[in-house]
C-alpha cells in the first residue's frame, strides 16, 4: 500500500517537473541565485554557531572536538615514534648480541633482567 502511494507520488512529481512551466522555473537565474544564497546562508549560520559553541566551551573550560582531534593526532604521532624507537632498539640489541656472540660463549647475556621487563604500574587518576 505504502509502496503504491510512493510510486504514484513519484510519477506525479515527475510529470510536474517535466512540464514546461517547471523547466522554466527550475532553469531561471533567479531560482539558481536564490538556491546559492540559501546554501551560503546555511553555511554561514553553521559556522557562526560552531564559533559560538567553541567560545562557550572555552569560557567553561570544556574540551572541544578540535581539542580531542589534536590529542588524537599527538597520540598517533607518539605511538609512531615509539614504534620507530622500539625498532631501533631491537636492531641495536641484535647487533650487540651478534657482536657478543663473536667474542665467545663467556659473553654476557643481552636479555633484560625480569624486573626491567615488567611493565610499570599506571598511576591512578587524580580524583
Buried (B, 14 or more C-beta within 10 A) or exposed (E): EEEEEEEEEEEEEEEEEEEEEEEEEEEEEEEEEEEEEEEEEEEEEEEEEEEEEBEEBEEEEEEBEEEEEEEEEEEEEEEEEEEEEEEEEEEEEEEEBEEBEEEEEEEEEBEEEEEEEEEEEEEEEEE
